[in-house]
Amino acid sequence: MIRRSAMLSAPVRLTALLLVLVIAATGCHRGAKKGDRPDEGVPVEQLYEKSHKLMQGGNWSGAEGSFRRLVAQYPYGPYTEQAMIETAYAQYKAGKHDDAVSSVDRFIRTYPTHRNIAYLYYLRGLANSNRSTVFLRRVWSLDASRRDLSTPHQAYSDFNIVVDRYPNSRYAADARKRMLELRDVFAQHELDNALYYMRRGAWVSAVGRANYLLETYPQSAFQYDAVAVLADSYTHLGNKTLADDARRVLQLNQPDHPWLEGNWPKYPWMIRKLNPFAGEKSASTGQRNARLEKK
């Protein structure tokens, strides 16, 4: 009987031991989960204050995560709306421009008549201005006018919404200034295309691009470069009347333009294209920089 009792107690002890291990493991697992969510149950005011302090300290990623936790715990209310706006701003400052645009789009769809809607369009314009190009421009100094211009065009549209719909907002003046800067980028893009045709002797195509620049982006920083393209192209086409007209306009408005001295355009050295780490220069860039330095 003693032996049989001992034999029966062994499985019982084993079962009890397994139960203890399961309970302990479950407790540890729950504790780990709780540690992973340190802000769970924190009042919305305190959570917003914590998130805002992270942002003030320049911890953009930390602020983004903290604001996201606030929105997840408190999906409605004024703190939530502000947290969504701050999330988009933190993403923009962290260089996450695609995420910032997505966050702004989500907010505009949810709160189309929000009191800060002008700021949201302005912020989307800032993000689109830098979208997909900021890394390349910082590391290799690539010219924005020679990149894909779809997102800068979207940025221009965003800033135009601010200027057109909310002209009295605090963001309208800066949005207007940024629109002018973007117009210069678009104008330089057209000028680069005209110079491309000139280099290959496609004078009619060069004239078409120069005229399009002058008609679409009047008063841009490259308008007289476009006039120089017309003068040079018409000269090669043998149209003396139009060539002389373009020369006269250039002499009257920018008498120091290097084309008048036979020093423009200066195309980049061909071997430069073989160096992937060299800044991508166009024949128009040097002239533009020279004008800006004089100012």
VEXDREN-2710 file (C-alpha; in Angstrom, 1 decimal):
% VEXDREN-2710
k/r/px/py/pz
1/MET/0.0/0.0/0.0
2/ILE/2.8/2.4/0.8
3/ARG/4.5/1.7/-2.5
4/ARG/1.3/2.2/-4.4
5/SER/0.6/5.5/-2.7
6/ALA/4.1/6.7/-3.6
7/MET/3.5/5.6/-7.2
8/LEU/0.2/7.5/-7.3
9/SER/1.7/10.7/-5.7
10/ALA/4.5/11.0/-8.3
11/PRO/2.1/12.0/-11.2
12/VAL/0.2/14.3/-8.9
13/ARG/3.4/16.1/-7.9
14/LEU/4.4/16.3/-11.6
15/THR/1.0/17.8/-12.5
16/ALA/1.3/20.4/-9.7
17/LEU/4.8/21.3/-10.8
18/LEU/3.6/21.9/-14.4
19/LEU/0.7/24.0/-13.1
20/VAL/3.1/26.2/-11.1
21/LEU/5.3/26.6/-14.2
22/VAL/2.4/27.6/-16.4
23/ILE/1.2/30.1/-13.9
24/ALA/4.6/31.6/-13.5
25/ALA/5.1/31.8/-17.2
26/THR/1.7/33.5/-17.7
27/GLY/2.5/36.0/-15.0
28/CYS/5.9/36.9/-16.6
29/HIS/4.2/37.2/-20.0
30/ARG/1.6/39.5/-18.6
31/GLY/4.2/41.6/-16.9
32/ALA/6.2/41.9/-20.1
33/LYS/3.1/43.1/-22.0
34/LYS/2.4/45.7/-19.4
35/GLY/6.0/46.9/-19.5
36/ASP/5.6/47.3/-23.3
37/ARG/2.7/49.6/-22.8
38/PRO/3.9/52.1/-20.1
39/ASP/1.3/54.7/-21.1
40/GLU/-1.7/52.5/-20.7
41/GLY/-4.3/54.1/-18.5
42/VAL/-2.5/57.4/-18.3
43/PRO/-5.0/60.4/-18.5
44/VAL/-5.1/62.0/-21.9
45/GLU/-3.9/65.3/-20.6
46/GLN/-0.8/63.8/-19.1
47/LEU/-0.1/61.7/-22.2
48/TYR/-0.4/64.7/-24.5
49/GLU/1.9/66.7/-22.2
50/LYS/4.5/63.9/-22.3
51/SER/4.3/63.7/-26.1
52/HIS/4.6/67.4/-26.5
53/LYS/7.7/67.6/-24.3
54/LEU/9.3/64.9/-26.4
55/MET/8.7/67.0/-29.5
56/GLN/10.0/70.2/-27.9
57/GLY/13.2/68.3/-27.1
58/GLY/13.6/67.3/-30.8
59/ASN/12.8/63.6/-30.2
60/TRP/10.6/63.4/-33.3
61/SER/10.4/59.6/-33.4
62/GLY/9.6/59.4/-29.7
63/ALA/7.0/62.1/-30.0
64/GLU/5.4/60.4/-33.0
65/GLY/5.1/57.1/-31.1
66/SER/3.7/58.8/-28.0
67/PHE/1.1/60.7/-30.0
68/ARG/0.1/57.5/-31.8
69/ARG/-0.4/55.8/-28.4
70/LEU/-2.6/58.7/-27.4
71/VAL/-4.8/58.4/-30.5
72/ALA/-5.1/54.7/-30.0
73/GLN/-6.2/55.0/-26.4
74/TYR/-8.4/58.1/-26.9
75/PRO/-9.7/58.0/-30.5
76/TYR/-12.0/61.1/-30.0
77/GLY/-11.7/64.5/-28.6
78/PRO/-9.7/67.8/-29.0
79/TYR/-6.5/66.2/-27.6
80/THR/-6.8/63.5/-30.2
81/GLU/-7.3/65.9/-33.1
82/GLN/-4.2/67.9/-31.9
83/ALA/-2.2/64.7/-31.5
84/MET/-3.0/63.7/-35.1
85/ILE/-1.7/67.1/-36.3
86/GLU/1.4/66.8/-34.1
87/THR/2.1/63.3/-35.4
88/ALA/2.2/64.6/-39.0
89/TYR/4.5/67.4/-38.0
90/ALA/6.8/65.0/-36.1
91/GLN/7.0/62.8/-39.1
92/TYR/7.9/65.7/-41.4
93/LYS/10.6/66.8/-39.0
94/ALA/12.0/63.3/-38.8
95/GLY/12.3/63.2/-42.6
96/LYS/9.4/60.7/-43.0
97/HIS/7.7/62.8/-45.7
98/ASP/5.6/60.0/-47.2
99/ASP/4.2/59.2/-43.7
100/ALA/3.6/62.9/-43.1
101/VAL/1.6/63.2/-46.3
102/SER/-0.4/60.1/-45.5
103/SER/-1.2/61.4/-42.0
104/VAL/-2.3/64.8/-43.3
105/ASP/-4.5/63.2/-46.0
106/ARG/-6.1/61.1/-43.3
107/PHE/-6.8/64.1/-41.1
108/ILE/-8.2/66.2/-44.0
109/ARG/-10.6/63.3/-44.9
110/THR/-11.7/63.0/-41.2
111/TYR/-11.9/66.7/-40.3
112/PRO/-12.3/68.7/-43.6
113/THR/-13.6/71.8/-41.8
114/HIS/-11.2/71.8/-38.9
115/ARG/-10.1/75.2/-37.7
116/ASN/-6.4/74.3/-38.4
117/ILE/-7.1/73.0/-41.9
118/ALA/-5.0/75.7/-43.6
119/TYR/-2.0/74.6/-41.6
120/LEU/-2.6/71.0/-42.7
121/TYR/-2.5/71.9/-46.4
122/TYR/0.6/74.0/-45.7
123/LEU/2.3/71.1/-43.9
124/ARG/1.5/68.8/-46.7
125/GLY/3.1/71.3/-49.1
126/LEU/6.3/71.3/-47.0
127/ALA/6.4/67.5/-47.0
128/ASN/5.7/67.2/-50.7
129/SER/8.4/69.8/-51.4
130/ASN/11.0/67.5/-49.9
131/ARG/9.4/64.1/-50.7
132/SER/11.6/61.5/-52.5
133/THR/14.4/63.9/-53.0
134/VAL/15.8/65.1/-49.7
135/PHE/18.3/62.3/-49.1
136/LEU/19.8/62.5/-52.6
137/ARG/19.9/66.3/-52.5
138/ARG/21.7/66.3/-49.1
139/VAL/24.2/63.6/-50.0
140/TRP/25.0/64.3/-53.6
141/SER/23.7/67.9/-54.1
142/LEU/21.5/66.8/-57.0
143/ASP/19.6/69.6/-58.7
144/ALA/15.9/69.4/-57.9
145/SER/14.9/70.6/-61.4
146/ARG/16.4/67.5/-62.9
147/ARG/14.5/65.1/-60.7
148/ASP/10.9/63.9/-61.0
149/LEU/8.7/66.9/-60.5
150/SER/5.4/65.2/-59.7
151/THR/5.7/65.8/-55.9
152/PRO/6.9/69.4/-56.3
153/HIS/3.9/70.0/-58.5
154/GLN/1.7/68.6/-55.7
155/ALA/3.5/70.8/-53.2
156/TYR/2.7/73.8/-55.5
157/SER/-0.9/72.8/-55.5
158/ASP/-1.0/72.5/-51.7
159/PHE/0.5/76.0/-51.2
160/ASN/-1.9/77.4/-53.8
161/ILE/-4.8/76.0/-51.8
162/VAL/-3.5/77.9/-48.7
163/VAL/-3.1/81.1/-50.7
164/ASP/-6.4/80.8/-52.6
165/ARG/-8.8/79.5/-49.9
166/TYR/-7.2/80.9/-46.7
167/PRO/-5.5/84.2/-47.8
168/ASN/-5.8/85.6/-44.3
169/SER/-4.2/82.7/-42.5
170/ARG/-0.7/83.0/-41.0
171/TYR/0.7/80.6/-43.5
172/ALA/-0.5/82.3/-46.7
173/ALA/2.6/84.7/-47.0
174/ASP/5.1/81.9/-46.7
175/ALA/3.1/79.6/-49.0
176/ARG/3.1/82.3/-51.6
177/LYS/6.9/82.7/-51.3
178/ARG/7.4/78.9/-51.6
179/MET/5.2/78.9/-54.7
180/LEU/7.6/81.4/-56.4
181/GLU/10.6/79.2/-55.5
182/LEU/8.9/76.1/-56.9
183/ARG/8.1/78.1/-60.1
184/ASP/11.8/78.7/-60.5
185/VAL/12.4/74.9/-60.2
186/PHE/9.8/74.2/-62.9
187/ALA/11.2/77.0/-65.1
188/GLN/14.8/75.6/-64.7
189/HIS/13.4/72.2/-65.7
190/GLU/12.1/73.6/-69.0
191/LEU/15.4/75.5/-69.5
192/ASP/17.4/72.3/-69.0
193/ASN/15.3/70.6/-71.7
194/ALA/15.9/73.6/-74.0
195/LEU/19.6/73.3/-73.4
196/TYR/19.5/69.6/-74.1
197/TYR/18.0/70.3/-77.5
198/MET/20.5/73.0/-78.2
199/ARG/23.4/70.8/-77.5
200/ARG/22.1/68.3/-80.0
201/GLY/21.3/70.9/-82.7
202/ALA/17.5/70.5/-82.3
203/TRP/17.0/74.3/-82.6
204/VAL/13.2/74.2/-83.3
205/SER/12.6/72.1/-80.2
206/ALA/14.8/74.4/-78.2
207/VAL/12.8/77.4/-79.3
208/GLY/9.6/75.6/-78.4
209/ARG/10.8/74.9/-74.8
210/ALA/12.1/78.5/-74.4
211/ASN/8.8/80.0/-75.5
212/TYR/6.9/77.6/-73.2
213/LEU/9.1/78.7/-70.3
214/LEU/8.4/82.4/-71.0
215/GLU/4.7/81.9/-71.4
216/THR/4.1/79.5/-68.4
217/TYR/6.6/81.0/-65.9
218/PRO/6.9/84.7/-66.6
219/GLN/9.2/86.7/-64.3
220/SER/11.0/83.5/-63.2
221/ALA/14.7/83.6/-62.4
222/PHE/15.4/81.9/-65.8
223/GLN/13.4/84.1/-68.1
224/TYR/16.5/85.8/-69.7
225/ASP/18.2/82.5/-70.0
226/ALA/15.2/81.5/-72.1
227/VAL/15.6/84.7/-74.2
228/ALA/19.3/83.7/-74.7
229/VAL/18.1/80.3/-75.9
230/LEU/15.8/82.0/-78.5
231/ALA/18.6/84.3/-79.7
232/ASP/21.1/81.4/-80.1
233/SER/18.6/79.0/-81.7
234/TYR/17.2/81.6/-84.1
235/THR/20.8/82.5/-85.1
236/HIS/21.5/78.8/-85.9
237/LEU/18.2/78.6/-87.8
238/GLY/19.2/81.6/-89.9
239/ASN/16.2/83.7/-88.8
240/LYS/18.1/87.0/-88.4
241/THR/15.0/89.1/-87.5
242/LEU/13.9/87.0/-84.6
243/ALA/17.5/86.5/-83.4
244/ASP/18.1/90.3/-83.4
245/ASP/14.9/90.8/-81.5
246/ALA/15.9/88.3/-78.8
247/ARG/19.4/89.8/-78.6
248/ARG/17.9/93.3/-78.2
249/VAL/15.6/92.2/-75.4
250/LEU/18.5/90.5/-73.6
251/GLN/20.8/93.6/-74.0
252/LEU/18.0/95.8/-72.6
253/ASN/17.1/93.7/-69.6
254/GLN/20.3/91.8/-68.7
255/PRO/23.2/93.4/-70.4
256/ASP/25.7/91.3/-68.4
257/HIS/24.3/87.9/-69.6
258/PRO/27.3/85.7/-70.6
259/TRP/25.6/84.7/-73.9
260/LEU/26.2/88.3/-75.2
261/GLU/29.9/87.7/-74.8
262/GLY/29.8/84.2/-76.3
263/ASN/30.3/82.4/-72.9
264/TRP/26.9/80.7/-72.6
265/PRO/25.8/78.0/-72.3
266/LYS/28.7/76.2/-70.6
267/TYR/27.8/72.6/-70.5
268/PRO/29.1/70.3/-67.7
269/TRP/32.2/68.4/-68.5
270/MET/31.2/65.1/-70.0
271/ILE/33.4/63.0/-67.8
272/ARG/31.5/64.4/-64.8
273/LYS/28.6/62.1/-65.7
274/LEU/30.8/59.1/-65.0
275/ASN/31.1/60.0/-61.4
276/PRO/28.0/59.0/-59.5
277/PHE/29.1/61.1/-56.4
278/ALA/29.5/64.3/-58.3
279/GLY/26.7/66.9/-57.9
280/GLU/24.5/66.9/-61.0
281/LYS/25.0/70.3/-62.7
282/SER/23.1/71.8/-65.6
283/ALA/24.3/74.5/-67.9
284/SER/21.7/76.8/-66.3
285/THR/22.7/76.3/-62.7
286/GLY/26.0/78.3/-62.7
287/GLN/24.3/81.3/-64.3
288/ARG/21.5/81.3/-61.7
289/ASN/23.9/81.0/-58.8
290/ALA/26.0/83.9/-60.2
291/ARG/22.9/86.1/-60.3
292/LEU/21.9/85.1/-56.8
293/GLU/25.4/85.9/-55.4
294/LYS/25.2/89.4/-57.0
295/LYS/22.0/90.0/-55.1
END
